[in-house]
Amino acid sequence: MTRILIAEDEERIVSFLEKGLRSSGYVTTAVFTGPDALAYARDDDFDLLILDLGLPGMDGQEVLRQVRARGDRLPVIILTARDGVSDTVTSLESGADDYVPSRSASRSCSRASASG
């Protein structure tokens, strides 16, 4: 079974992601701080990390740097409200596999909340 670690401090986004991923058969674990994201990524066997950059306690960029510094090839998708070119380039150069601005996810969460 594919295990996905979600490191995101906005509960609405976590709920939206977990609902969709679980309905597709994935197992998810959510953490809400940078230190927790790093600890779970280091200590558990995940197949993917969905990582927000604006985490409390430790920025997502630092989490990514430390994961990659260990030589860990865990696939990482950055999902964040930061949509600037410099954040995108820094994340990809630091070893992220993809970078997705979360505005579209936030809009989807709002629509899903309104309809259900």
N, CA, C and O atoms as CSV, one atom per row, in Angstrom:
chain,resi,resn,atom,element,x,y,z
A,1,MET,N,N,0.835,-1.179,0.000
A,1,MET,CA,C,0.000,0.000,0.000
A,1,MET,C,C,0.883,1.247,0.000
A,1,MET,O,O,1.876,1.304,0.724
A,2,THR,N,N,0.527,2.234,-0.801
A,2,THR,CA,C,1.293,3.467,-0.880
A,2,THR,C,C,0.976,4.356,0.321
A,2,THR,O,O,-0.185,4.644,0.614
A,3,ARG,N,N,2.046,4.786,1.012
A,3,ARG,CA,C,1.908,5.630,2.201
A,3,ARG,C,C,2.377,7.043,1.876
A,3,ARG,O,O,3.478,7.238,1.361
A,4,ILE,N,N,1.539,8.020,2.179
A,4,ILE,CA,C,1.833,9.414,1.870
A,4,ILE,C,C,1.847,10.232,3.151
A,4,ILE,O,O,0.899,10.198,3.935
A,5,LEU,N,N,2.928,10.962,3.352
A,5,LEU,CA,C,3.061,11.886,4.477
A,5,LEU,C,C,2.660,13.275,4.000
A,5,LEU,O,O,3.214,13.788,3.027
A,6,ILE,N,N,1.702,13.876,4.682
A,6,ILE,CA,C,1.257,15.232,4.365
A,6,ILE,C,C,1.742,16.154,5.475
A,6,ILE,O,O,1.361,15.992,6.634
A,7,ALA,N,N,2.580,17.117,5.122
A,7,ALA,CA,C,3.085,18.099,6.080
A,7,ALA,C,C,2.498,19.456,5.700
A,7,ALA,O,O,3.001,20.134,4.804
A,8,GLU,N,N,1.447,19.834,6.382
A,8,GLU,CA,C,0.659,21.025,6.038
A,8,GLU,C,C,0.003,21.546,7.313
A,8,GLU,O,O,-0.562,20.770,8.084
A,9,ASP,N,N,0.078,22.867,7.539
A,9,ASP,CA,C,-0.484,23.410,8.776
A,9,ASP,C,C,-1.928,23.885,8.643
A,9,ASP,O,O,-2.530,24.273,9.645
A,10,GLU,N,N,-2.493,23.869,7.463
A,10,GLU,CA,C,-3.894,24.264,7.281
A,10,GLU,C,C,-4.773,23.016,7.263
A,10,GLU,O,O,-4.708,22.205,6.339
A,11,GLU,N,N,-5.591,22.880,8.298
A,11,GLU,CA,C,-6.402,21.670,8.442
A,11,GLU,C,C,-7.372,21.454,7.289
A,11,GLU,O,O,-7.659,20.311,6.934
A,12,ARG,N,N,-7.888,22.544,6.690
A,12,ARG,CA,C,-8.791,22.387,5.542
A,12,ARG,C,C,-8.088,21.711,4.378
A,12,ARG,O,O,-8.659,20.836,3.726
A,13,ILE,N,N,-6.869,22.107,4.117
A,13,ILE,CA,C,-6.122,21.514,3.011
A,13,ILE,C,C,-5.786,20.061,3.335
A,13,ILE,O,O,-5.890,19.194,2.468
A,14,VAL,N,N,-5.386,19.791,4.572
A,14,VAL,CA,C,-5.098,18.414,4.985
A,14,VAL,C,C,-6.339,17.540,4.792
A,14,VAL,O,O,-6.257,16.446,4.234
A,15,SER,N,N,-7.473,18.028,5.255
A,15,SER,CA,C,-8.714,17.263,5.140
A,15,SER,C,C,-9.056,16.978,3.677
A,15,SER,O,O,-9.434,15.860,3.328
A,16,PHE,N,N,-8.924,17.976,2.844
A,16,PHE,CA,C,-9.197,17.827,1.414
A,16,PHE,C,C,-8.266,16.790,0.785
A,16,PHE,O,O,-8.716,15.908,0.054
A,17,LEU,N,N,-6.980,16.899,1.068
A,17,LEU,CA,C,-6.006,15.957,0.512
A,17,LEU,C,C,-6.257,14.541,1.005
A,17,LEU,O,O,-6.260,13.593,0.219
A,18,GLU,N,N,-6.469,14.400,2.313
A,18,GLU,CA,C,-6.693,13.066,2.859
A,18,GLU,C,C,-7.948,12.415,2.288
A,18,GLU,O,O,-7.948,11.224,1.976
A,19,LYS,N,N,-8.984,13.172,2.155
A,19,LYS,CA,C,-10.234,12.622,1.610
A,19,LYS,C,C,-10.010,12.072,0.207
A,19,LYS,O,O,-10.404,10.946,-0.096
A,20,GLY,N,N,-9.377,12.869,-0.644
A,20,GLY,CA,C,-9.133,12.430,-2.017
A,20,GLY,C,C,-8.156,11.274,-2.107
A,20,GLY,O,O,-8.382,10.325,-2.859
A,21,LEU,N,N,-7.080,11.344,-1.355
A,21,LEU,CA,C,-6.062,10.284,-1.413
A,21,LEU,C,C,-6.587,8.974,-0.834
A,21,LEU,O,O,-6.359,7.906,-1.401
A,22,ARG,N,N,-7.279,9.055,0.275
A,22,ARG,CA,C,-7.812,7.832,0.894
A,22,ARG,C,C,-8.870,7.172,0.013
A,22,ARG,O,O,-8.950,5.945,-0.055
A,23,SER,N,N,-9.687,7.993,-0.663
A,23,SER,CA,C,-10.697,7.409,-1.546
A,23,SER,C,C,-10.060,6.722,-2.751
A,23,SER,O,O,-10.690,5.893,-3.407
A,24,SER,N,N,-8.816,7.069,-3.033
A,24,SER,CA,C,-8.072,6.422,-4.122
A,24,SER,C,C,-7.219,5.261,-3.624
A,24,SER,O,O,-6.458,4.672,-4.392
A,25,GLY,N,N,-7.346,4.930,-2.337
A,25,GLY,CA,C,-6.660,3.768,-1.799
A,25,GLY,C,C,-5.308,4.019,-1.148
A,25,GLY,O,O,-4.611,3.071,-0.788
A,26,TYR,N,N,-4.928,5.291,-0.990
A,26,TYR,CA,C,-3.654,5.608,-0.354
A,26,TYR,C,C,-3.827,5.692,1.160
A,26,TYR,O,O,-4.908,6.012,1.655
A,27,VAL,N,N,-2.764,5.406,1.878
A,27,VAL,CA,C,-2.729,5.560,3.327
A,27,VAL,C,C,-2.029,6.882,3.606
A,27,VAL,O,O,-0.936,7.124,3.095
A,28,THR,N,N,-2.653,7.745,4.416
A,28,THR,CA,C,-2.070,9.058,4.689
A,28,THR,C,C,-1.779,9.235,6.171
A,28,THR,O,O,-2.459,8.684,7.036
A,29,THR,N,N,-0.749,10.021,6.429
A,29,THR,CA,C,-0.422,10.480,7.774
A,29,THR,C,C,-0.203,11.976,7.658
A,29,THR,O,O,0.531,12.427,6.779
A,30,ALA,N,N,-0.827,12.750,8.530
A,30,ALA,CA,C,-0.683,14.201,8.488
A,30,ALA,C,C,0.089,14.705,9.695
A,30,ALA,O,O,-0.120,14.255,10.822
A,31,VAL,N,N,0.986,15.649,9.434
A,31,VAL,CA,C,1.703,16.357,10.495
A,31,VAL,C,C,1.569,17.845,10.205
A,31,VAL,O,O,1.345,18.246,9.063
A,32,PHE,N,N,1.707,18.658,11.246
A,32,PHE,CA,C,1.386,20.070,11.125
A,32,PHE,C,C,2.551,21.010,11.402
A,32,PHE,O,O,2.379,22.228,11.353
A,33,THR,N,N,3.745,20.467,11.696
A,33,THR,CA,C,4.922,21.296,11.964
A,33,THR,C,C,6.123,20.764,11.180
A,33,THR,O,O,6.165,19.600,10.783
A,34,GLY,N,N,7.090,21.648,10.971
A,34,GLY,CA,C,8.309,21.241,10.294
A,34,GLY,C,C,9.085,20.158,11.030
A,34,GLY,O,O,9.488,19.174,10.409
A,35,PRO,N,N,9.308,20.307,12.343
A,35,PRO,CA,C,10.032,19.259,13.057
A,35,PRO,C,C,9.349,17.891,12.980
A,35,PRO,O,O,10.016,16.863,12.869
A,36,ASP,N,N,8.015,17.887,13.041
A,36,ASP,CA,C,7.305,16.612,12.911
A,36,ASP,C,C,7.465,16.035,11.509
A,36,ASP,O,O,7.633,14.826,11.346
A,37,ALA,N,N,7.414,16.897,10.502
A,37,ALA,CA,C,7.593,16.427,9.119
A,37,ALA,C,C,8.957,15.762,8.961
A,37,ALA,O,O,9.063,14.691,8.362
A,38,LEU,N,N,9.990,16.388,9.491
A,38,LEU,CA,C,11.335,15.839,9.388
A,38,LEU,C,C,11.439,14.514,10.145
A,38,LEU,O,O,12.017,13.552,9.640
A,39,ALA,N,N,10.887,14.467,11.338
A,39,ALA,CA,C,10.957,13.240,12.142
A,39,ALA,C,C,10.218,12.088,11.458
A,39,ALA,O,O,10.745,10.978,11.380
A,40,TYR,N,N,9.021,12.334,10.969
A,40,TYR,CA,C,8.264,11.272,10.307
A,40,TYR,C,C,8.942,10.847,9.008
A,40,TYR,O,O,9.007,9.656,8.704
A,41,ALA,N,N,9.443,11.800,8.251
A,41,ALA,CA,C,10.127,11.459,6.993
A,41,ALA,C,C,11.369,10.619,7.272
A,41,ALA,O,O,11.723,9.746,6.479
A,42,ARG,N,N,12.019,10.877,8.381
A,42,ARG,CA,C,13.238,10.154,8.735
A,42,ARG,C,C,12.943,8.781,9.329
A,42,ARG,O,O,13.647,7.813,9.043
A,43,ASP,N,N,11.909,8.698,10.151
A,43,ASP,CA,C,11.690,7.499,10.952
A,43,ASP,C,C,10.690,6.500,10.380
A,43,ASP,O,O,10.650,5.352,10.821
A,44,ASP,N,N,9.889,6.912,9.414
A,44,ASP,CA,C,8.886,6.020,8.849
A,44,ASP,C,C,9.163,5.788,7.377
A,44,ASP,O,O,9.953,6.499,6.755
A,45,ASP,N,N,8.507,4.795,6.838
A,45,ASP,CA,C,8.726,4.405,5.455
A,45,ASP,C,C,7.578,4.913,4.585
A,45,ASP,O,O,6.591,4.208,4.376
A,46,PHE,N,N,7.712,6.137,4.081
A,46,PHE,CA,C,6.689,6.729,3.230
A,46,PHE,C,C,7.117,6.646,1.772
A,46,PHE,O,O,8.305,6.575,1.456
A,47,ASP,N,N,6.119,6.658,0.891
A,47,ASP,CA,C,6.367,6.614,-0.547
A,47,ASP,C,C,6.343,7.994,-1.179
A,47,ASP,O,O,6.794,8.169,-2.311
A,48,LEU,N,N,5.812,8.990,-0.445
A,48,LEU,CA,C,5.693,10.352,-0.959
A,48,LEU,C,C,5.527,11.305,0.212
A,48,LEU,O,O,4.878,10.980,1.207
A,49,LEU,N,N,6.121,12.489,0.084
A,49,LEU,CA,C,5.924,13.576,1.044
A,49,LEU,C,C,5.304,14.751,0.306
A,49,LEU,O,O,5.874,15.255,-0.662
A,50,ILE,N,N,4.133,15.187,0.765
A,50,ILE,CA,C,3.516,16.425,0.275
A,50,ILE,C,C,3.842,17.467,1.323
A,50,ILE,O,O,3.403,17.361,2.468
A,51,LEU,N,N,4.617,18.481,0.937
A,51,LEU,CA,C,5.253,19.393,1.894
A,51,LEU,C,C,4.871,20.844,1.652
A,51,LEU,O,O,5.052,21.364,0.551
A,52,ASP,N,N,4.343,21.496,2.679
A,52,ASP,CA,C,4.081,22.933,2.666
A,52,ASP,C,C,5.377,23.649,3.058
A,52,ASP,O,O,6.142,23.144,3.879
A,53,LEU,N,N,5.620,24.815,2.473
A,53,LEU,CA,C,6.825,25.565,2.844
A,53,LEU,C,C,6.629,26.382,4.111
A,53,LEU,O,O,7.595,26.634,4.831
A,54,GLY,N,N,5.406,26.801,4.401
A,54,GLY,CA,C,5.148,27.688,5.533
A,54,GLY,C,C,4.773,26.967,6.809
A,54,GLY,O,O,3.796,27.335,7.461
A,55,LEU,N,N,5.523,25.956,7.175
A,55,LEU,CA,C,5.226,25.195,8.386
A,55,LEU,C,C,5.776,25.892,9.627
A,55,LEU,O,O,6.845,26.501,9.568
A,56,PRO,N,N,5.070,25.813,10.740
A,56,PRO,CA,C,5.616,26.366,11.981
A,56,PRO,C,C,6.744,25.482,12.523
A,56,PRO,O,O,6.755,24.267,12.327
A,57,GLY,N,N,7.676,26.119,13.198
A,57,GLY,CA,C,8.757,25.384,13.852
A,57,GLY,C,C,9.977,25.145,12.979
A,57,GLY,O,O,11.105,25.158,13.472
A,58,MET,N,N,9.765,24.929,11.701
A,58,MET,CA,C,10.856,24.735,10.729
A,58,MET,C,C,10.249,24.890,9.342
A,58,MET,O,O,9.292,24.201,8.991
A,59,ASP,N,N,10.808,25.790,8.570
A,59,ASP,CA,C,10.330,26.038,7.221
A,59,ASP,C,C,10.440,24.772,6.361
A,59,ASP,O,O,11.369,23.981,6.523
A,60,GLY,N,N,9.497,24.596,5.461
A,60,GLY,CA,C,9.511,23.442,4.574
A,60,GLY,C,C,10.776,23.330,3.737
A,60,GLY,O,O,11.210,22.223,3.418
A,61,GLN,N,N,11.374,24.464,3.378
A,61,GLN,CA,C,12.642,24.435,2.625
A,61,GLN,C,C,13.719,23.741,3.457
A,61,GLN,O,O,14.508,22.956,2.931
A,62,GLU,N,N,13.747,24.032,4.745
A,62,GLU,CA,C,14.741,23.403,5.623
A,62,GLU,C,C,14.452,21.915,5.793
A,62,GLU,O,O,15.375,21.101,5.822
A,63,VAL,N,N,13.179,21.559,5.904
A,63,VAL,CA,C,12.815,20.137,5.965
A,63,VAL,C,C,13.339,19.440,4.714
A,63,VAL,O,O,13.974,18.389,4.805
A,64,LEU,N,N,13.076,20.020,3.555
A,64,LEU,CA,C,13.535,19.441,2.291
A,64,LEU,C,C,15.057,19.314,2.263
A,64,LEU,O,O,15.586,18.267,1.892
A,65,ARG,N,N,15.762,20.380,2.655
A,65,ARG,CA,C,17.231,20.335,2.655
A,65,ARG,C,C,17.763,19.212,3.541
A,65,ARG,O,O,18.691,18.497,3.161
A,66,GLN,N,N,17.166,19.063,4.728
A,66,GLN,CA,C,17.647,18.030,5.647
A,66,GLN,C,C,17.315,16.623,5.152
A,66,GLN,O,O,18.111,15.700,5.329
A,67,VAL,N,N,16.163,16.458,4.543
A,67,VAL,CA,C,15.805,15.153,3.970
A,67,VAL,C,C,16.806,14.796,2.869
A,67,VAL,O,O,17.304,13.671,2.819
A,68,ARG,N,N,17.094,15.742,2.000
A,68,ARG,CA,C,18.024,15.475,0.896
A,68,ARG,C,C,19.470,15.334,1.384
A,68,ARG,O,O,20.243,14.580,0.794
A,69,ALA,N,N,19.844,16.044,2.447
A,69,ALA,CA,C,21.205,15.953,2.980
A,69,ALA,C,C,21.506,14.548,3.507
A,69,ALA,O,O,22.661,14.123,3.522
A,70,ARG,N,N,20.483,13.841,3.931
A,70,ARG,CA,C,20.652,12.458,4.389
A,70,ARG,C,C,20.772,11.485,3.226
A,70,ARG,O,O,21.030,10.298,3.426
A,71,GLY,N,N,20.585,11.987,2.017
A,71,GLY,CA,C,20.629,11.115,0.848
A,71,GLY,C,C,19.303,10.430,0.585
A,71,GLY,O,O,19.229,9.514,-0.234
A,72,ASP,N,N,18.260,10.859,1.268
A,72,ASP,CA,C,16.938,10.258,1.115
A,72,ASP,C,C,16.330,10.686,-0.216
A,72,ASP,O,O,16.258,11.880,-0.508
A,73,ARG,N,N,15.901,9.740,-1.010
A,73,ARG,CA,C,15.295,10.026,-2.311
A,73,ARG,C,C,13.773,9.971,-2.258
A,73,ARG,O,O,13.124,9.818,-3.293
A,74,LEU,N,N,13.197,10.092,-1.067
A,74,LEU,CA,C,11.754,10.152,-0.919
A,74,LEU,C,C,11.205,11.213,-1.871
A,74,LEU,O,O,11.632,12.366,-1.811
A,75,PRO,N,N,10.272,10.852,-2.743
A,75,PRO,CA,C,9.685,11.871,-3.624
A,75,PRO,C,C,8.978,12.947,-2.797
A,75,PRO,O,O,8.252,12.640,-1.851
A,76,VAL,N,N,9.201,14.214,-3.168
A,76,VAL,CA,C,8.630,15.345,-2.442
A,76,VAL,C,C,7.909,16.259,-3.428
A,76,VAL,O,O,8.480,16.713,-4.420
A,77,ILE,N,N,6.644,16.512,-3.127
A,77,ILE,CA,C,5.871,17.501,-3.875
A,77,ILE,C,C,5.626,18.671,-2.939
A,77,ILE,O,O,5.061,18.503,-1.859
A,78,ILE,N,N,6.054,19.857,-3.355
A,78,ILE,CA,C,5.803,21.070,-2.579
A,78,ILE,C,C,4.399,21.553,-2.934
A,78,ILE,O,O,4.081,21.758,-4.106
A,79,LEU,N,N,3.566,21.733,-1.912
A,79,LEU,CA,C,2.219,22.287,-2.067
A,79,LEU,C,C,2.140,23.467,-1.122
A,79,LEU,O,O,2.064,23.285,0.094
A,80,THR,N,N,2.156,24.683,-1.668
A,80,THR,CA,C,2.307,25.854,-0.818
A,80,THR,C,C,1.599,27.068,-1.389
A,80,THR,O,O,1.330,27.136,-2.588
A,81,ALA,N,N,1.299,28.023,-0.524
A,81,ALA,CA,C,0.708,29.287,-0.954
A,81,ALA,C,C,1.743,30.187,-1.625
A,81,ALA,O,O,1.382,31.132,-2.325
A,82,ARG,N,N,3.003,29.903,-1.419
A,82,ARG,CA,C,4.064,30.700,-2.041
A,82,ARG,C,C,4.130,30.356,-3.525
A,82,ARG,O,O,4.355,29.206,-3.902
A,83,ASP,N,N,3.931,31.364,-4.352
A,83,ASP,CA,C,3.939,31.091,-5.785
A,83,ASP,C,C,4.985,31.909,-6.533
A,83,ASP,O,O,4.918,32.045,-7.755
A,84,GLY,N,N,5.951,32.454,-5.798
A,84,GLY,CA,C,7.007,33.227,-6.426
A,84,GLY,C,C,8.010,32.347,-7.155
A,84,GLY,O,O,8.217,31.187,-6.800
A,85,VAL,N,N,8.620,32.914,-8.168
A,85,VAL,CA,C,9.596,32.176,-8.968
A,85,VAL,C,C,10.773,31.732,-8.114
A,85,VAL,O,O,11.262,30.615,-8.284
A,86,SER,N,N,11.244,32.584,-7.192
A,86,SER,CA,C,12.421,32.220,-6.394
A,86,SER,C,C,12.138,31.014,-5.500
A,86,SER,O,O,12.996,30.143,-5.354
A,87,ASP,N,N,10.941,30.950,-4.899
A,87,ASP,CA,C,10.596,29.781,-4.075
A,87,ASP,C,C,10.519,28.519,-4.924
A,87,ASP,O,O,10.976,27.455,-4.507
A,88,THR,N,N,9.945,28.639,-6.108
A,88,THR,CA,C,9.836,27.492,-7.004
A,88,THR,C,C,11.213,26.984,-7.389
A,88,THR,O,O,11.490,25.788,-7.296
A,89,VAL,N,N,12.081,27.899,-7.825
A,89,VAL,CA,C,13.424,27.512,-8.252
A,89,VAL,C,C,14.216,26.926,-7.093
A,89,VAL,O,O,14.866,25.893,-7.249
A,90,THR,N,N,14.170,27.574,-5.929
A,90,THR,CA,C,14.897,27.074,-4.760
A,90,THR,C,C,14.426,25.673,-4.380
A,90,THR,O,O,15.241,24.798,-4.087
A,91,SER,N,N,13.127,25.464,-4.386
A,91,SER,CA,C,12.592,24.143,-4.023
A,91,SER,C,C,13.045,23.069,-4.995
A,91,SER,O,O,13.479,21.994,-4.580
A,92,LEU,N,N,12.948,23.352,-6.275
A,92,LEU,CA,C,13.338,22.360,-7.272
A,92,LEU,C,C,14.846,22.113,-7.247
A,92,LEU,O,O,15.291,20.975,-7.398
A,93,GLU,N,N,15.623,23.159,-7.060
A,93,GLU,CA,C,17.081,22.990,-6.969
A,93,GLU,C,C,17.482,22.251,-5.691
A,93,GLU,O,O,18.526,21.600,-5.655
A,94,SER,N,N,16.658,22.347,-4.644
A,94,SER,CA,C,16.952,21.660,-3.383
A,94,SER,C,C,16.517,20.204,-3.402
A,94,SER,O,O,16.767,19.463,-2.451
A,95,GLY,N,N,15.869,19.794,-4.480
A,95,GLY,CA,C,15.530,18.385,-4.613
A,95,GLY,C,C,14.061,18.037,-4.616
A,95,GLY,O,O,13.713,16.856,-4.603
A,96,ALA,N,N,13.179,19.039,-4.632
A,96,ALA,CA,C,11.752,18.727,-4.746
A,96,ALA,C,C,11.488,18.126,-6.120
A,96,ALA,O,O,12.130,18.494,-7.103
A,97,ASP,N,N,10.550,17.214,-6.177
A,97,ASP,CA,C,10.201,16.579,-7.442
A,97,ASP,C,C,9.160,17.374,-8.218
A,97,ASP,O,O,9.078,17.267,-9.442
A,98,ASP,N,N,8.363,18.174,-7.507
A,98,ASP,CA,C,7.376,19.022,-8.161
A,98,ASP,C,C,7.008,20.151,-7.217
A,98,ASP,O,O,7.262,20.072,-6.015
A,99,TYR,N,N,6.405,21.209,-7.764
A,99,TYR,CA,C,6.041,22.400,-6.999
A,99,TYR,C,C,4.651,22.830,-7.461
A,99,TYR,O,O,4.452,23.144,-8.634
A,100,VAL,N,N,3.688,22.842,-6.530
A,100,VAL,CA,C,2.308,23.177,-6.874
A,100,VAL,C,C,1.819,24.290,-5.949
A,100,VAL,O,O,1.706,24.076,-4.742
A,101,PRO,N,N,1.525,25.477,-6.492
A,101,PRO,CA,C,0.938,26.520,-5.644
A,101,PRO,C,C,-0.415,26.056,-5.121
A,101,PRO,O,O,-1.209,25.501,-5.881
A,102,SER,N,N,-0.694,26.273,-3.835
A,102,SER,CA,C,-1.897,25.714,-3.214
A,102,SER,C,C,-3.145,26.551,-3.405
A,102,SER,O,O,-4.204,26.180,-2.899
A,103,ARG,N,N,-3.063,27.664,-4.113
A,103,ARG,CA,C,-4.284,28.450,-4.324
A,103,ARG,C,C,-5.382,27.602,-4.951
A,103,ARG,O,O,-6.547,27.689,-4.564
A,104,SER,N,N,-4.998,26.788,-5.915
A,104,SER,CA,C,-6.009,25.946,-6.555
A,104,SER,C,C,-6.554,24.929,-5.559
A,104,SER,O,O,-7.745,24.620,-5.588
A,105,ALA,N,N,-5.704,24.403,-4.679
A,105,ALA,CA,C,-6.179,23.463,-3.658
A,105,ALA,C,C,-7.097,24.175,-2.668
A,105,ALA,O,O,-8.111,23.616,-2.248
A,106,SER,N,N,-6.749,25.401,-2.295
A,106,SER,CA,C,-7.592,26.156,-1.362
A,106,SER,C,C,-8.955,26.451,-1.969
A,106,SER,O,O,-9.978,26.338,-1.293
A,107,ARG,N,N,-8.973,26.832,-3.256
A,107,ARG,CA,C,-10.250,27.078,-3.932
A,107,ARG,C,C,-11.083,25.809,-3.974
A,107,ARG,O,O,-12.293,25.842,-3.753
A,108,SER,N,N,-10.429,24.696,-4.257
A,108,SER,CA,C,-11.141,23.415,-4.312
A,108,SER,C,C,-11.708,23.060,-2.939
A,108,SER,O,O,-12.825,22.553,-2.836
A,109,CYS,N,N,-10.938,23.326,-1.892
A,109,CYS,CA,C,-11.425,23.072,-0.532
A,109,CYS,C,C,-12.660,23.915,-0.238
A,109,CYS,O,O,-13.630,23.427,0.343
A,110,SER,N,N,-12.622,25.172,-0.639
A,110,SER,CA,C,-13.756,26.064,-0.397
A,110,SER,C,C,-14.993,25.577,-1.127
A,110,SER,O,O,-16.087,25.558,-0.562
A,111,ARG,N,N,-14.823,25.183,-2.382
A,111,ARG,CA,C,-15.965,24.681,-3.158
A,111,ARG,C,C,-16.507,23.389,-2.546
A,111,ARG,O,O,-17.720,23.202,-2.445
A,112,ALA,N,N,-15.600,22.505,-2.141
A,112,ALA,CA,C,-16.021,21.231,-1.555
A,112,ALA,C,C,-16.757,21.467,-0.240
A,112,ALA,O,O,-17.751,20.798,0.042
A,113,SER,N,N,-16.279,22.411,0.565
A,113,SER,CA,C,-16.928,22.713,1.843
A,113,SER,C,C,-18.315,23.295,1.619
A,113,SER,O,O,-19.256,22.971,2.344
A,114,ALA,N,N,-18.440,24.151,0.618
A,114,ALA,CA,C,-19.723,24.786,0.340
A,114,ALA,C,C,-20.747,23.785,-0.170
A,114,ALA,O,O,-21.942,23.930,0.085
A,115,SER,N,N,-20.282,22.767,-0.892
A,115,SER,CA,C,-21.231,21.826,-1.478
A,115,SER,C,C,-21.521,20.633,-0.583
A,115,SER,O,O,-22.447,19.867,-0.852
A,116,GLY,N,N,-20.750,20.468,0.467
A,116,GLY,CA,C,-21.003,19.250,1.210
A,116,GLY,C,C,-20.941,19.404,2.650
A,116,GLY,O,O,-21.140,18.435,3.383
